[in-house]
Amino acid sequence: MDLTGKRAIVTGAGQGIGKQIALKLAQRGADLIIDDINPQTAPQTAQEVQALGRKAIAIVADVSKKEEVDELVKTAVRELGGMDILVNNAGIARSSVLLRLKDKEWDEVLDVNLKGIFYCTKAVAPSMIKQRYGKIINISSIYGRTGAIGDANYAASKAGIVGFTKSVAKELARYTINVNAVMPGLVDTPLLRGIPEKYLQPMIEEIPLGRVGKPEDIANVVAFLASDDASYMTGAILEVTGGWNM
Ligand SMILES: NC(=O)c1ccc[n+]([C@@H]2O[C@H](COP(=O)([O-])OP(=O)(O)OC[C@H]3O[C@@H](n4cnc5c(N)ncnc54)[C@H](O)[C@@H]3O)[C@@H](O)[C@H]2O)c1
């Protein structure tokens, strides 16, 4: 699972799962572009990556804005001399039951979680096609398969990632570009801490492995998919849930 000399972009890498993915890829030897919409957290992650002895550049870009994504990828490819790995991790939730779900909440979630992945993948693909090599890993959610009360917008976006991942995997396979997705279950991040305890506790009790995931649990699987150990995998959707909802 060696990533020495590889160049990677991780979106939403200022905190949570994205941050751990960036650190894990750096531990394995990759240089990083740390994207986040939050100008405070992106440089912090970049500093931690640099402390591991790898190159890291923090770039503040909103993945739902095409111009910002194009600029992000242009700078990334210029600064690192190409791009080998894209981890589409940035994601948001705006929870509300159907009858209270506002157009704005629907659009925001679909724009970041799904359109953002489209923009980032489309922007990075030309440099990967040129070098006939690339690894694209999309962060979906188990809710994309199971659905969830109060999360129709989020679940729809995460299910959309499955169709997108498989379609692009088929299109880019001829260029030796692997496109896979990970479906995390419950992972201990600020996103999860937004769920009220009375809803969270019963969910945790249903997890066969008996605990919520750590961001590292997801990062380990992403690092595998980013490596040549996973070179015969494409269009795969890996559930990393502790057995929850199997
Ligand atoms: N935590 C969980 O239980 C869980 C479960 C399943 C899937 N996921 C998915 O994992 C991914 C990471 O989630 P997390 O739990 O670390 O969330 P988080 O809220 O802790 O971190 C998300 C990061 O993305 C950034 N971000 C948000 N909108 C952005 C945008 N438009 N452009 C760029 N960056 C943006 C945020 O600033 C933040 O740093 C998301 O796609 C999420 O849907 C999380």
The ligand as a Tripos MOL2 file, in Angstrom:
@<TRIPOS>MOLECULE
LIG
   44    48     1     0     0
SMALL
NO_CHARGES

@<TRIPOS>ATOM
      1 N1        -19.5330   11.0440    9.9170 N.am      1 LIG1
      2 C1        -20.3180   10.0880    9.4690 C.2       1 LIG1
      3 O1        -20.9480    9.3570   10.2460 O.2       1 LIG1
      4 C2        -20.4370    9.8370    7.9830 C.ar      1 LIG1
      5 C3        -21.1450    8.7050    7.5820 C.ar      1 LIG1
      6 C4        -21.2800    8.4390    6.2240 C.ar      1 LIG1
      7 C5        -20.6910    9.2850    5.2880 C.ar      1 LIG1
      8 N2        -20.0180   10.3840    5.7080 N.ar      1 LIG1
      9 C6        -19.4440   11.2320    4.6670 C.3       1 LIG1
     10 O2        -18.0660   11.4070    4.8780 O.3       1 LIG1
     11 C7        -17.6550   12.6850    4.3590 C.3       1 LIG1
     12 C8        -16.9310   13.4590    5.4490 C.3       1 LIG1
     13 O3        -17.8300   13.6340    6.5280 O.3       1 LIG1
     14 P1        -17.3750   14.0620    7.9950 P.3       1 LIG1
     15 O4        -18.1750   13.2560    8.9440 O.co2     1 LIG1
     16 O5        -15.8860   14.0870    8.1110 O.co2     1 LIG1
     17 O6        -17.9650   15.5480    7.9880 O.3       1 LIG1
     18 P2        -17.4160   16.8890    8.6290 P.3       1 LIG1
     19 O7        -18.5690   17.8370    8.6250 O.co2     1 LIG1
     20 O8        -16.7150   16.6180    9.9180 O.co2     1 LIG1
     21 O9        -16.3170   17.3650    7.5550 O.3       1 LIG1
     22 C9        -16.6660   17.7500    6.2620 C.3       1 LIG1
     23 C10       -15.6650   18.7470    5.7390 C.3       1 LIG1
     24 O10       -16.0790   19.1520    4.4290 O.3       1 LIG1
     25 C11       -15.9630   20.5550    4.3440 C.3       1 LIG1
     26 N3        -16.9100   21.0720    3.3410 N.ar      1 LIG1
     27 C12       -18.2440   21.2210    3.4840 C.ar      1 LIG1
     28 N4        -18.7650   21.7600    2.3780 N.ar      1 LIG1
     29 C13       -17.7420   21.9380    1.5120 C.ar      1 LIG1
     30 C14       -17.6600   22.4600    0.2020 C.ar      1 LIG1
     31 N5        -18.7410   22.9340   -0.4430 N.pl3     1 LIG1
     32 N6        -16.4520   22.5020   -0.4150 N.ar      1 LIG1
     33 C15       -15.3410   22.0470    0.2380 C.ar      1 LIG1
     34 N7        -15.3670   21.5710    1.4930 N.ar      1 LIG1
     35 C16       -16.5500   21.5110    2.1180 C.ar      1 LIG1
     36 C17       -16.2720   21.0670    5.7380 C.3       1 LIG1
     37 O11       -15.7740   22.3890    5.9530 O.3       1 LIG1
     38 C18       -15.5870   20.0120    6.5960 C.3       1 LIG1
     39 O12       -14.2450   20.3280    6.8570 O.3       1 LIG1
     40 C19       -18.9340   13.3660    3.8790 C.3       1 LIG1
     41 O13       -19.0860   13.1780    2.4900 O.3       1 LIG1
     42 C20       -20.0230   12.6310    4.6410 C.3       1 LIG1
     43 O14       -21.2670   12.6790    3.9790 O.3       1 LIG1
     44 C21       -19.8690   10.6750    7.0300 C.ar      1 LIG1
@<TRIPOS>BOND
     1     1     2 1
     2     2     3 2
     3     2     4 1
     4     4     5 ar
     5     4    44 ar
     6     5     6 ar
     7     6     7 ar
     8     7     8 ar
     9     8     9 1
    10     8    44 ar
    11     9    10 1
    12     9    42 1
    13    10    11 1
    14    11    12 1
    15    11    40 1
    16    12    13 1
    17    13    14 1
    18    14    15 2
    19    14    16 1
    20    14    17 1
    21    17    18 1
    22    18    19 2
    23    18    20 1
    24    18    21 1
    25    21    22 1
    26    22    23 1
    27    23    24 1
    28    23    38 1
    29    24    25 1
    30    25    26 1
    31    25    36 1
    32    26    27 ar
    33    26    35 ar
    34    27    28 ar
    35    28    29 ar
    36    29    30 ar
    37    29    35 ar
    38    30    31 1
    39    30    32 ar
    40    32    33 ar
    41    33    34 ar
    42    34    35 ar
    43    36    37 1
    44    36    38 1
    45    38    39 1
    46    40    41 1
    47    40    42 1
    48    42    43 1
@<TRIPOS>SUBSTRUCTURE
     1 LIG1         1 GROUP 0 **** ****
